[in-house]
């Protein structure tokens, strides 16, 4: 399983949404069960966005 913090290591400083990056850092400290729930929510939002793009 890829840790959220590993994803953040390659992120250039000063780019992106800093609030979101801080949230991912906080998530990385959570128990694995909570991380799985958050990953499922993120996947659901990504899928929703993809479906919207297909519908256009």
C-alpha positions, 0 to 999 in steps of 0.5 A: 500500500502506498502511503499518502506521505510518499505521494507528497515527497515528489510534490514540488514546494509551493505548488498545489493546494496546501490545505489538501497537502496538509490533510493528506499528511494528517491522513497518513497518521491515521489507522489503516482502516480510516485510510481505506475509507478515505481512499474509497471516498477519493476514488468515488469523487474521481470516478464521478468526475470521469463520468461527468466528462464522459457525459459531455 
